[in-house]
Amino acid sequence: MPPKNANKYAKTNYSSPISLIDTYSSRRRPIVNNTFEDIKCTELRKLPENESAKKFEQINFHEINERVENLRKKLEKTMNDLPNQSPKKSFDSENEKAELIRESRKLAGACKTMLTEMHDVGSDNYWSQIINEVLVAAEGVTQITERMIQKSNSIFQAQLMAAKTEQMLKSLLEVLQSMEEMQTKDGDNMKLLTARSTTLTANVRQLLSTVPYA
C-alpha cells in the first residue's frame, strides 16, 4: 500500500526517481517484451531528387526543444489537476491502451530509423523528416498517456505513468541536444547520440510496461 502522503507526493514530485515505481514497472516488463520484438525502421517518404535533404545545421533545434518542453508542461498540468484522492469510479481505457501500444511502436520505429540513418553518413539523410517522425510519435504517446492518467482510478498508477512519460521526454531532449552538438561532427558526440537514442527506446519500453492489464 502506498505511503500515507503518496497522493501529495504524486502531484508535486512525480518525476523524481522512486524505487517503488521502478520495482512495480520492472515486474510488468516481461508483458511488453514481445510488443517491440518485431519493430522495424519507420518507412520514410522518398523525397524528389531535386529536393535537398536537410542536415543538422538546417534544423531549428530551439523550436524543436520548445515543442518537447510544451509536452512536459502539459503533462505536469495534467498531474497537478488531478484530485487529491483516487476516484472511486473506474473508467474504461481499453481504447487508450491499444492506442498507446500503437503509438509506442511508432516511436520505437522512428528511434530505430534515427539510429540507422545517423551511422550512414554517406547517404542523403532526411534529418528534418526523421526528427519530425520522432516528435509526432512522442506527442502521440504523451497525449494518450495524459488521457489514461485522467481516467485512472489510482493516484499511484497515474504517478507511475506520468513519471515514465516524463523520463521518455527528458531522454528525447537529450537526444536532440546531442544532435545539435553533432554540428561540430565530433566522433565522441556520435557515440553519445547513439547511447542516448538507445536509452530513449528503452524508456519507451518502460512507459509501456506501466499500462495496467487485466
C-alpha positions in Angstrom: 0.0 0.0 0.0 1.4 3.5 -0.9 2.6 5.7 1.9 0.1 8.0 3.6 1.4 11.0 1.8 1.6 9.3 -1.6 -1.2 11.5 -3.0 0.6 14.7 -2.2 3.9 13.3 -3.5 2.3 12.2 -6.7 1.1 15.6 -7.6 4.3 17.5 -6.7 7.3 15.2 -7.3 6.0 12.6 -9.8 9.1 12.9 -12.0 11.5 12.0 -9.2 13.1 8.6 -9.1 11.1 6.3 -6.8 12.3 2.8 -6.1 8.7 1.6 -5.6 7.8 2.8 -9.1 10.8 1.1 -10.6 10.1 -2.1 -8.8 6.5 -2.1 -9.9 7.3 -1.4 -13.5 10.1 -4.0 -13.6 7.6 -6.7 -12.7 5.5 -5.7 -15.7 8.3 -5.5 -18.2 8.0 -9.1 -19.5 4.4 -8.4 -20.6 5.6 -5.9 -23.2 8.8 -7.6 -24.4 7.1 -9.2 -27.5 5.5 -5.8 -28.3 8.8 -4.5 -29.6 10.4 -7.6 -30.9 9.3 -7.1 -34.5 9.8 -3.3 -34.6 11.1 -2.1 -37.9 12.5 1.2 -39.0 9.9 3.8 -39.9 9.5 3.8 -43.7 10.3 7.4 -44.7 8.7 9.1 -47.7 11.2 9.3 -50.5 11.9 12.9 -51.4 12.2 14.1 -55.0 15.7 14.1 -56.3 15.6 17.9 -56.7 14.6 18.3 -53.1 17.7 18.6 -51.0 17.9 16.7 -47.7 18.1 18.9 -44.6 21.2 18.4 -42.5 21.6 19.2 -38.8 22.7 22.7 -39.4 19.5 23.5 -41.2 17.3 22.3 -38.4 15.8 24.8 -35.8 16.6 22.9 -32.7 15.4 25.8 -30.5 11.9 25.4 -31.9 12.0 21.6 -31.6 13.1 21.8 -28.0 10.3 24.2 -27.2 7.9 21.7 -28.7 9.1 19.0 -26.3 9.1 21.3 -23.3 5.5 22.2 -24.0 4.7 18.5 -23.8 6.4 18.3 -20.4 4.4 21.3 -19.2 1.1 19.9 -20.3 1.9 16.6 -18.6 2.8 18.4 -15.4 -0.5 20.3 -15.6 -2.5 17.1 -16.1 -0.9 15.7 -12.9 -1.5 18.8 -10.9 -5.1 19.0 -12.0 -5.9 15.5 -10.6 -7.9 15.3 -7.4 -6.2 14.6 -4.1 -7.8 11.2 -3.7 -8.2 8.4 -6.2 -11.7 8.4 -7.8 -14.0 5.6 -6.8 -15.3 5.2 -10.3 -13.3 3.2 -12.8 -13.2 4.5 -16.4 -12.8 2.2 -19.3 -9.4 2.9 -21.0 -9.1 -0.1 -23.4 -9.0 2.2 -26.4 -6.2 4.2 -24.9 -4.3 1.1 -24.1 -4.4 0.0 -27.7 -3.5 3.5 -28.9 -0.6 3.7 -26.5 0.8 0.4 -27.8 0.4 1.5 -31.4 2.0 5.0 -30.8 4.8 3.5 -28.7 5.6 1.1 -31.6 5.7 4.1 -33.9 8.1 6.0 -31.6 10.3 2.9 -31.2 10.4 2.5 -35.0 11.2 6.2 -35.5 14.0 5.9 -33.0 15.4 2.8 -34.7 15.3 4.7 -38.0 17.2 7.6 -36.4 19.9 5.2 -35.1 20.3 3.5 -38.5 20.4 6.7 -40.5 22.8 8.6 -38.3 25.6 6.0 -39.0 25.0 6.1 -42.7 27.0 9.3 -43.3 27.4 8.7 -47.0 23.7 8.8 -47.8 21.2 11.6 -48.2 19.8 11.6 -44.7 16.4 13.2 -44.4 17.1 14.6 -40.9 14.2 17.0 -40.7 11.8 14.2 -41.7 13.3 11.7 -39.3 13.2 14.1 -36.4 9.6 15.1 -37.2 8.6 11.4 -37.2 10.1 11.0 -33.7 8.4 14.2 -32.4 5.0 13.3 -33.8 5.2 9.9 -32.2 6.3 11.3 -28.9 3.4 13.8 -29.0 1.0 10.9 -29.7 2.4 8.8 -26.8 2.3 11.8 -24.4 -1.3 12.8 -25.3 -2.6 9.3 -24.9 -0.8 8.9 -21.6 -2.5 12.1 -20.4 -5.9 10.7 -21.2 -5.1 7.5 -19.4 -3.9 9.5 -16.4 -7.2 11.4 -16.3 -9.2 8.1 -16.5 -7.1 6.3 -13.9 -8.8 5.4 -10.6 -5.5 5.1 -8.9 -3.3 8.1 -8.0 -0.3 5.8 -7.8 -0.9 4.4 -11.3 -1.2 8.0 -12.6 2.0 8.9 -10.9 3.7 5.9 -12.4 2.7 6.6 -15.9 3.5 10.3 -15.6 7.0 9.6 -14.2 7.8 7.2 -17.1 6.4 9.7 -19.7 8.5 12.5 -18.2 11.5 10.2 -18.3 10.9 9.5 -22.0 10.5 13.2 -22.8 13.7 14.0 -20.9 15.6 11.3 -22.9 14.2 12.8 -26.1 15.5 16.3 -25.2 19.0 14.7 -24.5 18.9 13.1 -28.0 18.1 16.4 -29.6 20.9 18.1 -27.6 23.3 15.5 -28.9 22.1 16.1 -32.5 22.6 19.8 -32.1 26.2 19.1 -30.9 26.7 16.9 -33.9 27.1 20.1 -36.0 30.7 20.0 -34.9 31.0 16.5 -36.4 32.7 15.3 -33.3 33.2 11.5 -33.1 32.6 11.4 -29.3 29.2 13.2 -29.9 28.2 10.4 -32.3 28.8 7.8 -29.5 26.8 9.9 -27.1 24.0 10.3 -29.6 23.9 6.6 -30.1 23.8 5.9 -26.4 21.1 8.4 -25.8 18.9 7.2 -28.7 19.2 3.7 -27.2 18.1 5.0 -23.8 15.2 6.8 -25.4 13.9 3.5 -26.9 14.4 1.7 -23.5 12.4 4.4 -21.8 9.5 3.9 -24.3 9.5 0.3 -23.3 9.4 1.2 -19.6 6.5 3.6 -20.2 4.5 0.8 -21.9 5.3 -1.5 -19.0 3.2 0.7 -16.8 0.0 0.1 -18.8 -2.5 -1.7 -16.5 -3.5 -5.0 -18.0 -6.5 -7.0 -16.8 
